[in-house]
């Protein structure tokens, strides 16, 4: 059985910031969490495949 954990995906521009809380399966990568968060729908132009995550 997979355990879930709560994570936050944060994204910021000079004039707008967002922290998106979500629950993901343990072992989910930062990239997977970012995709699941819907951040790309909120901020157009994000290229998660080439983004620096950490």
N, CA, C and O atoms as a Tripos MOL2 file, in Angstrom:
@<TRIPOS>MOLECULE
protein
  216   215    54     0     0
PROTEIN
NO_CHARGES

@<TRIPOS>ATOM
      1 N           0.8420   -1.1810    0.0000 N.3       1 UNK1
      2 CA          0.0000    0.0000    0.0000 C.3       1 UNK1
      3 C           0.8860    1.2440    0.0000 C.2       1 UNK1
      4 O           1.8540    1.3200    0.7570 O.2       1 UNK1
      5 N           0.5640    2.1900   -0.8270 N.am      2 UNK2
      6 CA          1.3600    3.4090   -0.9500 C.3       2 UNK2
      7 C           0.9210    4.4460    0.0740 C.2       2 UNK2
      8 O          -0.2720    4.6830    0.2630 O.2       2 UNK2
      9 N           1.8940    5.0580    0.7280 N.am      3 UNK3
     10 CA          1.6050    6.1460    1.6500 C.3       3 UNK3
     11 C           1.5910    7.4510    0.8770 C.2       3 UNK3
     12 O           2.3840    7.6520   -0.0430 O.2       3 UNK3
     13 N           0.6860    8.3300    1.2550 N.am      4 UNK4
     14 CA          0.6290    9.6500    0.6420 C.3       4 UNK4
     15 C           1.3100   10.6600    1.5420 C.2       4 UNK4
     16 O           1.3290   10.5150    2.7640 O.2       4 UNK4
     17 N           1.8700   11.6860    0.9190 N.am      5 UNK5
     18 CA          2.4900   12.7760    1.6600 C.3       5 UNK5
     19 C           1.9630   14.0970    1.1070 C.2       5 UNK5
     20 O           1.5650   14.1820   -0.0550 O.2       5 UNK5
     21 N           1.9660   15.1230    1.9520 N.am      6 UNK6
     22 CA          1.5610   16.4600    1.5190 C.3       6 UNK6
     23 C           2.8030   17.2200    1.0780 C.2       6 UNK6
     24 O           3.8270   17.2140    1.7610 O.2       6 UNK6
     25 N           2.6980   17.8700   -0.0640 N.am      7 UNK7
     26 CA          3.8040   18.6680   -0.5790 C.3       7 UNK7
     27 C           3.2680   20.0270   -1.0180 C.2       7 UNK7
     28 O           2.0620   20.2220   -1.1720 O.2       7 UNK7
     29 N           4.1830   20.9470   -1.2100 N.am      8 UNK8
     30 CA          3.8430   22.2600   -1.7380 C.3       8 UNK8
     31 C           4.6780   22.5150   -2.9850 C.2       8 UNK8
     32 O           5.8870   22.2850   -3.0000 O.2       8 UNK8
     33 N           4.0190   22.9900   -4.0170 N.am      9 UNK9
     34 CA          4.6990   23.4120   -5.2350 C.3       9 UNK9
     35 C           4.6260   24.9350   -5.2490 C.2       9 UNK9
     36 O           3.5370   25.5090   -5.2290 O.2       9 UNK9
     37 N           5.7730   25.5790   -5.2840 N.am     10 UNK10
     38 CA          5.8250   27.0440   -5.2740 C.3      10 UNK10
     39 C           6.3430   27.5520   -6.6100 C.2      10 UNK10
     40 O           7.2330   26.9600   -7.2220 O.2      10 UNK10
     41 N           5.7590   28.6690   -7.0490 N.am     11 UNK11
     42 CA          6.2140   29.3260   -8.2720 C.3      11 UNK11
     43 C           6.0510   30.8200   -8.0750 C.2      11 UNK11
     44 O           5.0610   31.2710   -7.5000 O.2      11 UNK11
     45 N           7.0090   31.5810   -8.5450 N.am     12 UNK12
     46 CA          6.9410   33.0260   -8.3380 C.3      12 UNK12
     47 C           7.4280   33.7980   -9.5530 C.2      12 UNK12
     48 O           8.4070   33.4360  -10.2060 O.2      12 UNK12
     49 N           6.7190   34.8550   -9.8240 N.am     13 UNK13
     50 CA          7.1070   35.8760  -10.7860 C.3      13 UNK13
     51 C           7.2950   37.1660   -9.9930 C.2      13 UNK13
     52 O           6.9230   37.2130   -8.8200 O.2      13 UNK13
     53 N           7.8530   38.2050  -10.5860 N.am     14 UNK14
     54 CA          8.0460   39.4400   -9.8280 C.3      14 UNK14
     55 C           6.7570   40.0070   -9.2250 C.2      14 UNK14
     56 O           6.7870   40.6050   -8.1490 O.2      14 UNK14
     57 N           5.6290   39.8210   -9.9110 N.am     15 UNK15
     58 CA          4.3840   40.4140   -9.4330 C.3      15 UNK15
     59 C           3.3200   39.4100   -8.9940 C.2      15 UNK15
     60 O           2.2150   39.8150   -8.6320 O.2      15 UNK15
     61 N           3.6210   38.1270   -9.0150 N.am     16 UNK16
     62 CA          2.6390   37.1140   -8.6080 C.3      16 UNK16
     63 C           3.3530   35.8610   -8.1250 C.2      16 UNK16
     64 O           4.3240   35.4030   -8.7270 O.2      16 UNK16
     65 N           2.8460   35.3210   -7.0230 N.am     17 UNK17
     66 CA          3.4200   34.1070   -6.4570 C.3      17 UNK17
     67 C           2.2870   33.1340   -6.1330 C.2      17 UNK17
     68 O           1.1420   33.5340   -5.9250 O.2      17 UNK17
     69 N           2.6350   31.8500   -6.0950 N.am     18 UNK18
     70 CA          1.6560   30.8340   -5.7250 C.3      18 UNK18
     71 C           2.3460   29.7090   -4.9740 C.2      18 UNK18
     72 O           3.4610   29.3030   -5.3030 O.2      18 UNK18
     73 N           1.6570   29.2200   -3.9610 N.am     19 UNK19
     74 CA          2.0540   27.9950   -3.2730 C.3      19 UNK19
     75 C           0.8550   27.0650   -3.3640 C.2      19 UNK19
     76 O          -0.2150   27.3590   -2.8300 O.2      19 UNK19
     77 N           1.0400   25.9560   -4.0350 N.am     20 UNK20
     78 CA         -0.0400   25.0060   -4.2790 C.3      20 UNK20
     79 C           0.2140   23.7650   -3.4360 C.2      20 UNK20
     80 O           1.2190   23.0770   -3.6170 O.2      20 UNK20
     81 N          -0.7000   23.4830   -2.5150 N.am     21 UNK21
     82 CA         -0.5800   22.3050   -1.6560 C.3      21 UNK21
     83 C          -1.3070   21.1380   -2.3050 C.2      21 UNK21
     84 O          -2.4060   21.2990   -2.8360 O.2      21 UNK21
     85 N          -0.6910   19.9630   -2.2620 N.am     22 UNK22
     86 CA         -1.3500   18.7770   -2.7740 C.3      22 UNK22
     87 C          -0.8240   17.5340   -2.0760 C.2      22 UNK22
     88 O           0.2240   17.5580   -1.4320 O.2      22 UNK22
     89 N          -1.5580   16.4730   -2.2150 N.am     23 UNK23
     90 CA         -1.1760   15.1830   -1.6400 C.3      23 UNK23
     91 C          -0.7460   14.2780   -2.7810 C.2      23 UNK23
     92 O          -1.4590   14.1270   -3.7730 O.2      23 UNK23
     93 N           0.4250   13.6790   -2.6300 N.am     24 UNK24
     94 CA          0.9680   12.7980   -3.6640 C.3      24 UNK24
     95 C           1.4360   11.4960   -3.0220 C.2      24 UNK24
     96 O           1.6050   11.4140   -1.8060 O.2      24 UNK24
     97 N           1.6370   10.5010   -3.8410 N.am     25 UNK25
     98 CA          2.1450    9.2240   -3.3430 C.3      25 UNK25
     99 C           3.5990    9.3800   -2.9230 C.2      25 UNK25
    100 O           4.3700   10.0980   -3.5620 O.2      25 UNK25
    101 N           3.9610    8.7050   -1.8510 N.am     26 UNK26
    102 CA          5.3600    8.6910   -1.4240 C.3      26 UNK26
    103 C           6.2090    8.2030   -2.5920 C.2      26 UNK26
    104 O           5.8490    7.2310   -3.2560 O.2      26 UNK26
    105 N           7.3200    8.8610   -2.8460 N.am     27 UNK27
    106 CA          8.1800    8.5000   -3.9640 C.3      27 UNK27
    107 C           7.9450    9.3430   -5.2070 C.2      27 UNK27
    108 O           8.6780    9.2200   -6.1880 O.2      27 UNK27
    109 N           6.9240   10.2040   -5.1730 N.am     28 UNK28
    110 CA          6.6660   11.1020   -6.2920 C.3      28 UNK28
    111 C           7.8310   12.0720   -6.4400 C.2      28 UNK28
    112 O           8.3220   12.6070   -5.4460 O.2      28 UNK28
    113 N           8.2720   12.2990   -7.6580 N.am     29 UNK29
    114 CA          9.3760   13.2330   -7.8860 C.3      29 UNK29
    115 C           8.8600   14.6720   -7.8760 C.2      29 UNK29
    116 O           7.6550   14.9130   -7.9510 O.2      29 UNK29
    117 N           9.7890   15.6190   -7.7830 N.am     30 UNK30
    118 CA          9.4200   17.0350   -7.8350 C.3      30 UNK30
    119 C           8.7350   17.3590   -9.1620 C.2      30 UNK30
    120 O           7.7590   18.1080   -9.1930 O.2      30 UNK30
    121 N           9.2400   16.8020  -10.2430 N.am     31 UNK31
    122 CA          8.6340   17.0400  -11.5530 C.3      31 UNK31
    123 C           7.2070   16.4980  -11.6070 C.2      31 UNK31
    124 O           6.3050   17.1720  -12.1040 O.2      31 UNK31
    125 N           7.0020   15.3010  -11.1060 N.am     32 UNK32
    126 CA          5.6590   14.7160  -11.0910 C.3      32 UNK32
    127 C           4.7070   15.5540  -10.2420 C.2      32 UNK32
    128 O           3.5620   15.7770  -10.6330 O.2      32 UNK32
    129 N           5.1690   16.0140   -9.0940 N.am     33 UNK33
    130 CA          4.3350   16.8470   -8.2230 C.3      33 UNK33
    131 C           3.9840   18.1640   -8.9090 C.2      33 UNK33
    132 O           2.8460   18.6240   -8.8250 O.2      33 UNK33
    133 N           4.9530   18.7680   -9.5840 N.am     34 UNK34
    134 CA          4.6860   20.0120  -10.3040 C.3      34 UNK34
    135 C           3.6250   19.7910  -11.3740 C.2      34 UNK34
    136 O           2.7260   20.6160  -11.5420 O.2      34 UNK34
    137 N           3.7250   18.6970  -12.0850 N.am     35 UNK35
    138 CA          2.7180   18.3940  -13.1190 C.3      35 UNK35
    139 C           1.3390   18.1830  -12.4980 C.2      35 UNK35
    140 O           0.3380   18.6740  -13.0190 O.2      35 UNK35
    141 N           1.2900   17.4550  -11.3900 N.am     36 UNK36
    142 CA          0.0170   17.1740  -10.7330 C.3      36 UNK36
    143 C          -0.6090   18.4240  -10.1170 C.2      36 UNK36
    144 O          -1.8270   18.4840   -9.9450 O.2      36 UNK36
    145 N           0.2030   19.4110   -9.7880 N.am     37 UNK37
    146 CA         -0.2870   20.6100   -9.1040 C.3      37 UNK37
    147 C          -1.1400   21.5100   -9.9840 C.2      37 UNK37
    148 O          -1.9430   22.2930   -9.4760 O.2      37 UNK37
    149 N          -0.9770   21.4110  -11.2820 N.am     38 UNK38
    150 CA         -1.6970   22.2930  -12.1920 C.3      38 UNK38
    151 C          -1.0520   23.6600  -12.3530 C.2      38 UNK38
    152 O          -1.6760   24.5800  -12.8810 O.2      38 UNK38
    153 N           0.1820   23.8040  -11.9080 N.am     39 UNK39
    154 CA          0.8650   25.0990  -11.9790 C.3      39 UNK39
    155 C           0.9760   25.6110  -13.4140 C.2      39 UNK39
    156 O           0.9800   26.8230  -13.6330 O.2      39 UNK39
    157 N           1.0640   24.7240  -14.3790 N.am     40 UNK40
    158 CA          1.1970   25.1650  -15.7740 C.3      40 UNK40
    159 C          -0.1050   25.7590  -16.3130 C.2      40 UNK40
    160 O          -0.0740   26.5290  -17.2730 O.2      40 UNK40
    161 N          -1.2360   25.4180  -15.7210 N.am     41 UNK41
    162 CA         -2.4940   26.0360  -16.1240 C.3      41 UNK41
    163 C          -2.6210   27.4360  -15.5230 C.2      41 UNK41
    164 O          -3.2300   28.3220  -16.1230 O.2      41 UNK41
    165 N          -2.0510   27.6280  -14.3540 N.am     42 UNK42
    166 CA         -2.1400   28.9270  -13.6700 C.3      42 UNK42
    167 C          -1.1460   29.9400  -14.2370 C.2      42 UNK42
    168 O          -1.4520   31.1280  -14.3350 O.2      42 UNK42
    169 N           0.0370   29.4690  -14.6080 N.am     43 UNK43
    170 CA          1.0830   30.3420  -15.1420 C.3      43 UNK43
    171 C           1.4580   29.8450  -16.5350 C.2      43 UNK43
    172 O           2.1420   28.8300  -16.6740 O.2      43 UNK43
    173 N           1.0180   30.5490  -17.5440 N.am     44 UNK44
    174 CA          1.3280   30.1440  -18.9160 C.3      44 UNK44
    175 C           2.8210   30.3020  -19.1900 C.2      44 UNK44
    176 O           3.4730   31.1890  -18.6390 O.2      44 UNK44
    177 N           3.3400   29.4560  -20.0230 N.am     45 UNK45
    178 CA          4.7270   29.5730  -20.4410 C.3      45 UNK45
    179 C           5.7080   28.7590  -19.6220 C.2      45 UNK45
    180 O           6.9030   28.7670  -19.9180 O.2      45 UNK45
    181 N           5.2390   28.0560  -18.6010 N.am     46 UNK46
    182 CA          6.1510   27.2180  -17.8210 C.3      46 UNK46
    183 C           6.4750   25.9750  -18.6440 C.2      46 UNK46
    184 O           5.5730   25.2940  -19.1310 O.2      46 UNK46
    185 N           7.7320   25.6910  -18.7930 N.am     47 UNK47
    186 CA          8.1930   24.4950  -19.5000 C.3      47 UNK47
    187 C           8.7960   23.5490  -18.4640 C.2      47 UNK47
    188 O           9.9950   23.6090  -18.1910 O.2      47 UNK47
    189 N           7.9810   22.6890  -17.8930 N.am     48 UNK48
    190 CA          8.4470   21.8100  -16.8190 C.3      48 UNK48
    191 C           9.5510   20.8640  -17.2710 C.2      48 UNK48
    192 O          10.3790   20.4470  -16.4610 O.2      48 UNK48
    193 N           9.5720   20.5260  -18.5430 N.am     49 UNK49
    194 CA         10.6090   19.6090  -19.0180 C.3      49 UNK49
    195 C          12.0020   20.2370  -18.9830 C.2      49 UNK49
    196 O          13.0050   19.5240  -18.9580 O.2      49 UNK49
    197 N          12.0630   21.5650  -18.9810 N.am     50 UNK50
    198 CA         13.3490   22.2560  -18.9550 C.3      50 UNK50
    199 C          13.5200   23.1570  -17.7340 C.2      50 UNK50
    200 O          14.4840   23.9180  -17.6480 O.2      50 UNK50
    201 N          12.5890   23.0690  -16.8010 N.am     51 UNK51
    202 CA         12.6460   23.9170  -15.6030 C.3      51 UNK51
    203 C          13.6570   23.3690  -14.6010 C.2      51 UNK51
    204 O          13.8850   22.1630  -14.5150 O.2      51 UNK51
    205 N          14.2530   24.2850  -13.8490 N.am     52 UNK52
    206 CA         15.1360   23.8860  -12.7530 C.3      52 UNK52
    207 C          14.2710   23.7130  -11.5150 C.2      52 UNK52
    208 O          13.6480   24.6640  -11.0440 O.2      52 UNK52
    209 N          14.2390   22.5000  -10.9960 N.am     53 UNK53
    210 CA         13.4160   22.1970   -9.8260 C.3      53 UNK53
    211 C          14.3100   21.8460   -8.6560 C.2      53 UNK53
    212 O          15.4010   21.3020   -8.8230 O.2      53 UNK53
    213 N          13.8340   22.1620   -7.4900 N.am     54 UNK54
    214 CA         14.6160   21.7890   -6.3140 C.3      54 UNK54
    215 C          14.0600   22.3490   -5.0480 C.2      54 UNK54
    216 O          14.6150   22.1170   -3.9740 O.2      54 UNK54
@<TRIPOS>BOND
     1     1     2 1
     2     2     3 1
     3     3     4 2
     4     3     5 am
     5     5     6 1
     6     6     7 1
     7     7     8 2
     8     7     9 am
     9     9    10 1
    10    10    11 1
    11    11    12 2
    12    11    13 am
    13    13    14 1
    14    14    15 1
    15    15    16 2
    16    15    17 am
    17    17    18 1
    18    18    19 1
    19    19    20 2
    20    19    21 am
    21    21    22 1
    22    22    23 1
    23    23    24 2
    24    23    25 am
    25    25    26 1
    26    26    27 1
    27    27    28 2
    28    27    29 am
    29    29    30 1
    30    30    31 1
    31    31    32 2
    32    31    33 am
    33    33    34 1
    34    34    35 1
    35    35    36 2
    36    35    37 am
    37    37    38 1
    38    38    39 1
    39    39    40 2
    40    39    41 am
    41    41    42 1
    42    42    43 1
    43    43    44 2
    44    43    45 am
    45    45    46 1
    46    46    47 1
    47    47    48 2
    48    47    49 am
    49    49    50 1
    50    50    51 1
    51    51    52 2
    52    51    53 am
    53    53    54 1
    54    54    55 1
    55    55    56 2
    56    55    57 am
    57    57    58 1
    58    58    59 1
    59    59    60 2
    60    59    61 am
    61    61    62 1
    62    62    63 1
    63    63    64 2
    64    63    65 am
    65    65    66 1
    66    66    67 1
    67    67    68 2
    68    67    69 am
    69    69    70 1
    70    70    71 1
    71    71    72 2
    72    71    73 am
    73    73    74 1
    74    74    75 1
    75    75    76 2
    76    75    77 am
    77    77    78 1
    78    78    79 1
    79    79    80 2
    80    79    81 am
    81    81    82 1
    82    82    83 1
    83    83    84 2
    84    83    85 am
    85    85    86 1
    86    86    87 1
    87    87    88 2
    88    87    89 am
    89    89    90 1
    90    90    91 1
    91    91    92 2
    92    91    93 am
    93    93    94 1
    94    94    95 1
    95    95    96 2
    96    95    97 am
    97    97    98 1
    98    98    99 1
    99    99   100 2
   100    99   101 am
   101   101   102 1
   102   102   103 1
   103   103   104 2
   104   103   105 am
   105   105   106 1
   106   106   107 1
   107   107   108 2
   108   107   109 am
   109   109   110 1
   110   110   111 1
   111   111   112 2
   112   111   113 am
   113   113   114 1
   114   114   115 1
   115   115   116 2
   116   115   117 am
   117   117   118 1
   118   118   119 1
   119   119   120 2
   120   119   121 am
   121   121   122 1
   122   122   123 1
   123   123   124 2
   124   123   125 am
   125   125   126 1
   126   126   127 1
   127   127   128 2
   128   127   129 am
   129   129   130 1
   130   130   131 1
   131   131   132 2
   132   131   133 am
   133   133   134 1
   134   134   135 1
   135   135   136 2
   136   135   137 am
   137   137   138 1
   138   138   139 1
   139   139   140 2
   140   139   141 am
   141   141   142 1
   142   142   143 1
   143   143   144 2
   144   143   145 am
   145   145   146 1
   146   146   147 1
   147   147   148 2
   148   147   149 am
   149   149   150 1
   150   150   151 1
   151   151   152 2
   152   151   153 am
   153   153   154 1
   154   154   155 1
   155   155   156 2
   156   155   157 am
   157   157   158 1
   158   158   159 1
   159   159   160 2
   160   159   161 am
   161   161   162 1
   162   162   163 1
   163   163   164 2
   164   163   165 am
   165   165   166 1
   166   166   167 1
   167   167   168 2
   168   167   169 am
   169   169   170 1
   170   170   171 1
   171   171   172 2
   172   171   173 am
   173   173   174 1
   174   174   175 1
   175   175   176 2
   176   175   177 am
   177   177   178 1
   178   178   179 1
   179   179   180 2
   180   179   181 am
   181   181   182 1
   182   182   183 1
   183   183   184 2
   184   183   185 am
   185   185   186 1
   186   186   187 1
   187   187   188 2
   188   187   189 am
   189   189   190 1
   190   190   191 1
   191   191   192 2
   192   191   193 am
   193   193   194 1
   194   194   195 1
   195   195   196 2
   196   195   197 am
   197   197   198 1
   198   198   199 1
   199   199   200 2
   200   199   201 am
   201   201   202 1
   202   202   203 1
   203   203   204 2
   204   203   205 am
   205   205   206 1
   206   206   207 1
   207   207   208 2
   208   207   209 am
   209   209   210 1
   210   210   211 1
   211   211   212 2
   212   211   213 am
   213   213   214 1
   214   214   215 1
   215   215   216 2
@<TRIPOS>SUBSTRUCTURE
     1 UNK1         2 RESIDUE 1 A UNK
     2 UNK2         6 RESIDUE 1 A UNK
     3 UNK3        10 RESIDUE 1 A UNK
     4 UNK4        14 RESIDUE 1 A UNK
     5 UNK5        18 RESIDUE 1 A UNK
     6 UNK6        22 RESIDUE 1 A UNK
     7 UNK7        26 RESIDUE 1 A UNK
     8 UNK8        30 RESIDUE 1 A UNK
     9 UNK9        34 RESIDUE 1 A UNK
    10 UNK10       38 RESIDUE 1 A UNK
    11 UNK11       42 RESIDUE 1 A UNK
    12 UNK12       46 RESIDUE 1 A UNK
    13 UNK13       50 RESIDUE 1 A UNK
    14 UNK14       54 RESIDUE 1 A UNK
    15 UNK15       58 RESIDUE 1 A UNK
    16 UNK16       62 RESIDUE 1 A UNK
    17 UNK17       66 RESIDUE 1 A UNK
    18 UNK18       70 RESIDUE 1 A UNK
    19 UNK19       74 RESIDUE 1 A UNK
    20 UNK20       78 RESIDUE 1 A UNK
    21 UNK21       82 RESIDUE 1 A UNK
    22 UNK22       86 RESIDUE 1 A UNK
    23 UNK23       90 RESIDUE 1 A UNK
    24 UNK24       94 RESIDUE 1 A UNK
    25 UNK25       98 RESIDUE 1 A UNK
    26 UNK26      102 RESIDUE 1 A UNK
    27 UNK27      106 RESIDUE 1 A UNK
    28 UNK28      110 RESIDUE 1 A UNK
    29 UNK29      114 RESIDUE 1 A UNK
    30 UNK30      118 RESIDUE 1 A UNK
    31 UNK31      122 RESIDUE 1 A UNK
    32 UNK32      126 RESIDUE 1 A UNK
    33 UNK33      130 RESIDUE 1 A UNK
    34 UNK34      134 RESIDUE 1 A UNK
    35 UNK35      138 RESIDUE 1 A UNK
    36 UNK36      142 RESIDUE 1 A UNK
    37 UNK37      146 RESIDUE 1 A UNK
    38 UNK38      150 RESIDUE 1 A UNK
    39 UNK39      154 RESIDUE 1 A UNK
    40 UNK40      158 RESIDUE 1 A UNK
    41 UNK41      162 RESIDUE 1 A UNK
    42 UNK42      166 RESIDUE 1 A UNK
    43 UNK43      170 RESIDUE 1 A UNK
    44 UNK44      174 RESIDUE 1 A UNK
    45 UNK45      178 RESIDUE 1 A UNK
    46 UNK46      182 RESIDUE 1 A UNK
    47 UNK47      186 RESIDUE 1 A UNK
    48 UNK48      190 RESIDUE 1 A UNK
    49 UNK49      194 RESIDUE 1 A UNK
    50 UNK50      198 RESIDUE 1 A UNK
    51 UNK51      202 RESIDUE 1 A UNK
    52 UNK52      206 RESIDUE 1 A UNK
    53 UNK53      210 RESIDUE 1 A UNK
    54 UNK54      214 RESIDUE 1 A UNK
